[in-house]
Amino acid sequence: MLSWWDVEREECVRVRRTHQGTVQCLRVSPDGSRLASCGDDGAITLWNLHSGEYLRTLRRDRSYERLDISGVKGLTRAQKASLRALGAIEIDPVLDIQDAP
């Protein structure tokens, strides 16, 4: 969670749900218009500093991003599901579509 405070009035004026886990770092843009937050989830979230409006989220690639596990033998369904959750892809050869994580 991120909280915006009115320091002069000593009160919280806005709260935004943001990262999974702890917020690790905050930075204000050079022009003072945006706030970047980074958390345990590895994402960087950009905010309008004055309104608190969410702007966008930047993410680094996950551990197995775009690794094609199509046709791999010897993996259980649970192992394949775990790999897909970490970014791997699996193409169904019959339908020629990517299996969703």
N, C-alpha and C positions, 0 to 999 in steps of 0.2 A: 504494500500500500504506500502511496505517496500522499503526503499532506501538505497543503499550501497554508501558510500562516500569515496573518496580519500581525507583524511584530509590534507595531505601535499599540494595537488594541489587545495584544496577547491572546488572540483567538484563532482557531482553525477555521479557514473559510472554504476549504475544498479538500475532498479526499478522492483519490483515484485508485482503483484496483489495477495492479500492474504485473509484476513478476511472480513467478512461482518461486518460492523461497525468499531469501533476503535480498533487498536492494543493496548492491555493493558500492555503487559509485553514482554521483550526480555531476553533471557539467552544464554550464550555461553557455550558449552560443556567444561569440564575440559581440554581436549586436544586441544581446540581451533579450531576444525575442523567443528563443526556444530553450527547452530543457531536455537533456538526454539523460536517461536513467539506464543503468546496467545492473542485472541481477544474477542470482545463482543459475537461472535458466539459460544464461549465455546470450540472451536477447538484449538489444539496445532499443529502447522505446523513446520516441521523440514526441514532445508535448509543446503546445503553445504555452509559454511561461505565464502570460498574463491571464488568459482565459481558462487554462487547464485543459483545453481541448486536445484530445489524442490526435496525433498527426500520422505516425506510421511506426512499424516495428521492423528492425533489421535483425536478421539471424545469420549466424555462421552455419556452415554445412554440418549436419549431424555426422556421427561416426561412420556410417555406411551409406552416405548420400549417393544415390544413383548407382549403387552396386547392383548389377543384374543377377538375381538368383534364380532366374528361369531355368527349369530343367535340372537344378542341382539335386543330387541324390543323397540320401542319408540324413536329411534334416527332418525333425518332427514338425508337425503343424505349429506347435508352440514356438519352436526355434525360428521358423519362417516368420511367424507373426512378430517376434521380437526384432528380427532383422528389418522387417518392413517398418516397424515403429522407429527404428534408428536410421531410416532413410533408404533402405534397399528397395528395389522394385522387382516385381515378378510379373512377367507377361504370360497370360493364358494363351497357349499356342492354338487352341481351338477357336477362341474368339478374337485373338490378337489384340487383347486389351490389357491394360495394366491393372493388377489387383490392388485395390485400395488398402492402405494400412489399417 
